[in-house]
Amino acid sequence: MAKIKNYITQDDGTTTVVIAGVELDNKTSLLLDNGFEVEVDVQVVDPFRITDKQRRKIFALVKDIEAHTAQPMDYMRHMFIEYVRTYYGYDKRISLSDCTRTQASQIIEVTLDWIFHNDIPLAYKTSDLLKQDKSFLYWSTPTENSIHAHKHGLANVARGERQHSSKLTVDRVKYIRESSKTVRELSIMFNVSKQSIRDVKMKRSWKHID
């Protein structure tokens, strides 16, 4: 794995870093040897493990989902974890026993997204546990909720796939088409009918999304 060995902060606020252990293909080496610069996308690996509080948040959220929908906690928890793993492109299986804080935050965010889109009531203890969570504060703000609806195509269209009542978004449609989950699992996951899932997979709806 490549590692950052040193860095210098430049006057413009950017950082110049020394990275060791990077594997370069022949084409990239040839470009560098001929004086060309090569653009890279550096993503720092989170070295910190999930906190106990993050773990308690996740379990509290899926417990509230179970109380309202009767869907088992374990099933919903694994569903959200698998969604995060697929959406963010993690190769390794995610476990709440040793995942990173970043991954835990992503699971909490996805779970809250699902909860608020599906009008799941939260227990007082859950709300109290989440009161400082940025995702929870975001969803609890009507203005931001409205902005999110517009951003993801959930508002101000009279009918069809982008109507305000739609529970699907562009990201969710892409996930459905790439996922190996069954139609039943996906319909439960996004709280839509099995026919809606079939229509998305067969591109009878959301035709403008590749």
C-alpha positions in Angstrom: 0.0 0.0 0.0 1.3 3.5 -0.9 2.1 5.7 2.0 2.7 9.5 2.5 6.2 10.0 3.9 6.4 13.7 4.0 4.6 16.9 3.0 5.0 20.7 2.6 2.2 23.2 2.7 2.4 25.6 -0.2 1.5 29.4 -0.1 -1.7 28.7 -2.0 -3.0 26.3 0.6 -2.3 23.1 -1.3 0.0 20.4 -0.1 3.0 18.9 -1.9 3.5 15.3 -0.6 6.1 12.6 -1.0 4.4 9.2 -1.6 6.3 5.9 -1.4 5.1 2.5 -2.6 3.1 3.6 -5.7 2.9 1.1 -8.6 3.2 2.8 -12.0 2.3 1.2 -15.3 4.6 1.6 -18.4 2.4 4.3 -19.9 2.6 6.4 -16.8 6.3 5.9 -16.4 6.9 6.9 -20.0 4.9 10.2 -19.5 6.9 11.0 -16.4 10.2 10.2 -18.1 9.4 12.6 -20.9 8.6 15.5 -18.5 4.8 15.3 -18.5 2.8 15.7 -15.3 0.3 13.0 -14.4 -2.9 13.8 -12.6 -3.7 11.6 -9.6 -6.6 11.2 -7.1 -5.2 10.7 -3.6 -7.6 9.2 -1.1 -6.3 8.9 2.5 -7.2 5.7 4.3 -8.9 6.4 7.6 -6.6 4.9 10.3 -9.2 5.2 13.1 -11.6 2.4 14.0 -15.4 2.7 14.6 -16.3 4.2 17.9 -18.7 2.6 20.4 -21.0 5.5 20.0 -21.2 5.1 16.3 -22.0 1.4 16.7 -24.8 2.3 19.2 -26.2 4.8 16.7 -26.4 2.2 13.9 -28.1 -0.4 16.2 -30.5 2.2 17.6 -31.6 3.2 14.0 -32.2 -0.3 12.7 -34.1 -1.1 15.9 -36.4 1.8 15.2 -36.9 0.6 11.7 -37.8 -2.9 13.0 -40.3 -1.4 15.4 -42.1 0.5 12.6 -41.8 -1.9 9.7 -41.2 -5.4 11.3 -38.2 -5.8 9.2 -35.5 -7.7 11.3 -32.7 -5.5 12.6 -30.0 -7.8 11.3 -31.4 -7.8 7.8 -31.7 -4.0 7.6 -28.2 -3.5 9.2 -26.5 -5.8 6.7 -28.5 -4.2 3.9 -27.2 -0.8 4.7 -23.7 -2.1 5.2 -23.8 -3.8 1.8 -25.1 -0.7 0.1 -22.2 1.4 1.5 -19.7 -1.3 0.5 -21.1 -1.3 -3.1 -21.7 2.4 -3.5 -18.3 3.5 -2.2 -16.4 0.6 -3.9 -14.9 -1.1 -0.9 -13.3 -4.4 -1.8 -13.3 -6.0 1.6 -16.4 -6.9 3.7 -17.4 -4.2 6.2 -17.9 -5.3 9.8 -19.1 -3.2 12.6 -16.5 -4.7 14.9 -13.5 -3.2 13.1 -14.6 -0.9 10.2 -13.3 2.7 10.0 -15.0 5.7 11.4 -15.5 7.0 7.9 -17.3 3.8 6.9 -19.4 3.9 10.1 -20.4 7.5 9.3 -21.4 6.5 5.8 -23.6 3.7 7.2 -25.3 6.1 9.6 -25.8 8.6 6.8 -27.4 6.0 4.5 -29.6 4.7 7.2 -30.8 8.1 8.2 -31.5 8.9 4.5 -33.7 5.8 4.3 -35.4 6.6 7.6 -36.4 10.1 6.7 -37.4 9.2 3.1 -39.7 6.5 4.5 -41.1 8.5 7.4 -39.8 6.2 10.1 -40.4 7.6 13.6 -37.3 7.7 15.9 -37.4 6.8 19.5 -36.5 9.6 21.9 -33.4 7.7 23.0 -32.3 7.4 19.4 -32.9 11.1 18.7 -31.0 12.0 21.8 -28.1 9.8 20.8 -28.0 11.5 17.3 -28.5 15.1 18.4 -24.9 16.1 17.6 -24.7 14.0 14.4 -24.3 16.2 11.3 -26.5 13.9 9.1 -29.3 14.0 11.7 -29.1 17.8 12.0 -29.2 18.0 8.2 -32.3 15.9 7.9 -34.0 17.6 10.8 -33.7 21.0 9.0 -36.7 21.6 6.7 -34.8 23.9 4.4 -32.0 21.4 3.9 -34.5 18.6 3.4 -36.1 20.6 0.7 -32.8 21.3 -1.0 -32.0 17.6 -0.9 -35.3 16.8 -2.6 -34.6 19.2 -5.4 -31.0 18.0 -5.8 -32.0 14.4 -6.2 -35.0 15.0 -8.4 -37.7 14.4 -5.8 -39.7 17.6 -6.1 -41.7 19.8 -8.4 -42.5 17.3 -11.2 -46.2 16.4 -11.5 -45.9 12.8 -12.5 -43.6 10.0 -13.4 -40.2 8.9 -12.1 -39.3 12.3 -10.6 -42.5 13.0 -8.7 -42.2 14.3 -5.1 -43.4 11.1 -3.6 -40.8 9.0 -5.4 -38.4 7.2 -3.1 -35.8 6.6 -5.8 -32.9 8.8 -6.6 -30.3 8.8 -9.3 -27.8 7.1 -7.0 -30.4 4.5 -5.9 -31.3 3.7 -9.5 -27.6 3.1 -10.4 -27.3 0.9 -7.3 -30.4 -1.1 -8.3 -29.1 -1.8 -11.8 -25.7 -2.9 -10.5 -26.8 -4.8 -7.5 -27.1 -8.6 -7.4 -29.8 -8.5 -4.8 -33.2 -10.0 -5.5 -36.1 -7.8 -6.6 -37.8 -8.5 -3.3 -34.7 -7.4 -1.3 -34.4 -4.2 -3.3 -38.1 -3.4 -3.0 -37.8 -3.7 0.8 -34.6 -1.8 0.8 -36.1 1.2 -1.0 -39.7 0.8 0.1 -41.0 0.6 -3.4 -43.0 -2.0 -5.3 -41.4 -5.0 -6.9 -42.7 -3.8 -10.2 -40.9 -0.5 -9.7 -37.7 -2.4 -9.2 -38.3 -4.5 -12.3 -39.0 -1.3 -14.4 -35.7 0.2 -13.2 -33.7 -2.9 -14.0 -35.3 -3.3 -17.4 -34.9 0.4 -18.1 -38.6 0.9 -18.5 -38.3 3.8 -16.1 -35.4 6.2 -15.4 -34.4 5.7 -19.0 -32.2 8.8 -18.9 -29.9 7.1 -16.4 -27.2 4.8 -17.8 
